[in-house]
Amino acid sequence: MEMNRENYFDFLWPNYSKIIGEGYAEKPLEWPNFFKEEKSNSAFEKYREANGLPVWEENFEGQPYNQAERSLGNPITIYNKRYDQSFKITWEYFSDNKERAMGGEGINGDARMLGRGCRVKQELTTAEVINKGFTNVGYDGVALFSTAHPLTNGDKVANTPTKEEDKILSDANLKKAITESTKQTDNIGIKIQVKPNKLGVASNLYFTALTIVNSALVAGTNNNDKNVVPTVAPLTVHLMSYWDDGIWVLQDTSIDNLIFQWRERPEFGHYNIQGTADHMVYGRARWGVGYRDWRGLYGAKQSA
């Protein structure tokens, strides 16, 4: 088939599609290290904070079962949003710049950046949950990382340090954070046996975290004490490039907390602009991010 004004994009699209895919996949996604991936079937998903039942009580022969009352927890809604981008290619641009056009370039964008932009937006939206997690107002009236998560019995539970000096990532402070994590409870005050197994850190803390977690001896001291973190509380360290400097977060992945929900997975395509020989190349997707529980998370943000 001879290439002409009417069919030139039929020759371009297979190459564009390949380049878009390469741009999307050129780096592994970071957010799945901490966010649980789910499917959404509507414009938003509604949840309820789980309210626990009291522990079992002693009973006696012939007596009816003990019966507890259970109230509904706080409502939680995670909305799905649409994200998209596009660029244009004209017959004139193609005919004047065939080599660049075949390499994925258009007038105001290119195929590789279209794929890359989708991946980066996912990272930015998930990172925003963490970056704003020290100042947002969540479903329970306080931030995701707070010193005062309210319980139904009137108590308050923290999942961030109260003192500034404890926010600095160090061997001692990491051990404090792990210990405090194990004290987390359900909404009626019953411990839920949190055991952090992941440590996510911003770029400026990555090597500090690796040194603390992987050193044979305790980091930051002149002693020969053995580093017990790898055996007593084994953690995998994850560099989270889009988190703000100074942030470090422990997570117990057995608890559903951070959520990424797909309404529509990324779709890439093109269409002819009516009445012209020009084409628009586009990508679109819909997803939502958030959290449906603060439990299983313990975060800090140290000063720069």
N, C-alpha and C positions, 0 to 999 in steps of 0.2 A: 504494500500500500504506500502510495506517495504521500508524504507529509504536506499539508496545506493549511490554509487559514481556518478551515472548518474542523479539521481533525487533529491539529497539532497537540492538543492536550491529552488525547488518547495515548500518545507516545510518552508524554511527560509523567502522567499519573503513576504508573508502576514504579518509576524511579523515586518520585516524591513520596509515595507510600512507604517505600523501603527506608528512605532517609528520615522520615518522621519517626518510624519505629526505632531507628538507631538513636535518634536524639532523646527519645523517651527512656530508652533502656541503657544509656551510656554510663550511668551511675546507679548503684543500687539504692532503692528507697530506704530512708532512715526511719520514717515514722512507724513502720510495722514493728520496730523493736519495742515500742511502748503502747501503741494503740491497737485494740482489738478490732479486726475488720469484720463488718457485718453487712448484710443486705437489707435495704429499706424498700418498702412497698408503697410509700405514700410521700407527701410533701414534707412530712415531719414524723418523728417517732416519739411517743409519750411513754414515760416510765414512772414508776413510783419508787422512792427510796425504801429499801427493805427494812421493815420493823420486825425485830426478832421476837421470839416467844421466850418466856421465862424458862429456867432450867426445871427439870422434873422435881416434884415434891414427894415426900414420903406419903404413903397412903396405907389403908388398913382393910382387912377382909370385910367384904360386904358393903364397902363405901363406894359412892359414885366416883368416877374419874375426876381428878383435879381438872379444872377448866380455866384457861387464861383468856383474858380479853386482849385483842390485838387491834390497834388503831392503824389507819392508813398513813403511810409515810409521805414526805414532801413530794409534790409532782415535779417531774423533770421532763423537759421537751428539748429535743435536738432537731433543728430545722435543716433541711437540705437546701443548698444554694446552687445556682447554675453558674458555671465558669466556662468561658470560651475565648477564642482568639481566631484571627483569620489574616490572610494576606492575599494580595491580588497579583495576577499575572496577565498581561495583555499580549496580543499577537505581536504588536510592535516591539515590546520588550523582548519577547522570545526570539523574534527574527533578527534583532540587533545584537542579542547576547546569548546565542545558543549554548555555548559551553557553560556559562554561569547558570543559565536556566536549567540545563540538564543536571547541574550540581545541586539544585534545590532552591535557587534564589528566585525571588519575585520582586515586585516593585517596592513593597514596604515590609518585607519580611522574608523568611526562608523556612524551608521544611524542617530542618534540624532544630531550629529554635522553637518551632511550633510544638514539636514533641517534647523538647526540653522544658518549655514553659509550663506544660501540663504537670510534669513531675515536680517542678519547683513550687508551683502553686499548692500542691498537696502538702509539701514540706512546710510552707509558710503558714497555711491554715492550721495545721496540727501544732506547729511550734507556738502559734499565738495562744493556744490553750495553756501552755506551760508558761510562756513569757508574761502573760497577764494573770497568771494563777495566783500571784501574791497580792493583787489589788482588786480583782473582780468581785462581784457579789453573786454567789452561787445559789443553788436551789435551797440551801439551808440558811441563807442570809449572811454568810461570811464567804471569804475567798476560798478557792480550792485548797491553797496552803494557808492554814490559819492556826492560831493558838487557841481558838475558842469555838470549835464545832459543837453545836448544842445537841444534847441528848434529851430524850423524852423524860428522863428522871431528873432533869435540871442540871446534871453535870455537864462539863465541857471538856473536850479532848483536843489535843494539839497534834498537828502533823507538819509542824515547822518549828525551828528553835525559837525560844523567847529572847535569848541574849544574842547580841551582835557577834560576840566572840565565838559563839557556837555555830555560826553560819559559815565560818571559814573551813574549807575542806581540808581536813587533816586526819591522821590516824585516830586520834582521840575523839574528834567530833564525829567521824564516821561511825565509830563504835557506839557513841551516845545516840546517834540517829537510829541505828539498828535496834538498840535497846528500847528507845521510845516507840519505835514502830510496833514492837511486840506488845505494847500496852494498849493498842487500839482496840476499841470495843464496837459492838453493834449499837443500835439506837437505844437499847434499854440497859446498856452498861456491861454486857457480857463479853469477855475477851474472845477474839476471833482467831487467835494464833497466827498473826501476821508474821511471815518469814520472808524478808526481801531477798530476791535472787537476781535483781538487775540494778545497775547503777548507771544512770545517764548523766553526762556532763557536757557543759558548753566547751567550745574549742579551747579556751584559755585554761581549762582545768584538766584536760585529757591526760597529759603526762603526769600530773600530780596524782590523779586517780589510779593510773596504771602502777605508779610507784607504791602507793599505799596498798593496793589490793594484791599485787603480784610479787612484792619483795619477800625474800626469805626471812628477813629480820624486820622489826618494827621500823617504819619509815620516820625520819625526822628526829631521831635520837642517836646518842652515842653508845647506847646499850647494845648488848648482844641478845636481847629478848627476841624469841621467835615470833614471827607474825602469824597470829592465830586466825585472822580473818578468812584466808582461803579455805581453812578446814572447818572452822566453827560456823561461819556465815559466808559460804562461797557466793561470790558475785561475778557476773559478767559485766564488763565495762563497755559502754557504748558512747562513742563520740556523736553528739547531736549538733550538727553544724549550724542549724538555724535557731538554736536556743541563745538567748542573751548571755553575754559574758557574766560569769559568776554563779550561774545556776547549776545545781546538782540535785538529782532526784533519785531516791530509792523506790523500787516497785516490787510488789509481790504479784507476780503474773497469774496466780491462782484466783485473784479477785477481779471481777469485771469493773474496771474503773474508767479508763480512757477509751473512747469509742470513735471509730471512723466508720461511717455507714455510707455505702454506695446506693444511690438512687439510680443513676445511669453511669455506667463505666465509660471511659474515654472513647469517643467516636471521632474518626477523622474522615474527611471526604472533600468533595468539591462540587461546584455547580456553575453552570454557564450563566453569566449576567445577561439577562434578557435583552435582546436587540443588539448584542455586540458579539465579538469573537473573544471576549475577555472571560476569565474564570476567577472565581473566589475559592481559595483553599481554606478550610476551616477545621477546627477541633472544638469539641464541646463535651461536657460531662456535668453531672450533678452529684454532690456528696454533702454530708454533714459531719461535723466533728464536735466533740464535747466530752463530758464525763457524767456517769450516772452513779458514781460513788467516789468519795475522797479516800475511803479506806484502802489500805494496801499501797498508799503513796505517802512518802515523806520527803519534802523538798526544802531547799534553802537557796538563798541568793546572797552571796557575799559581796561586799563592796569591792569595786574595781581597784 
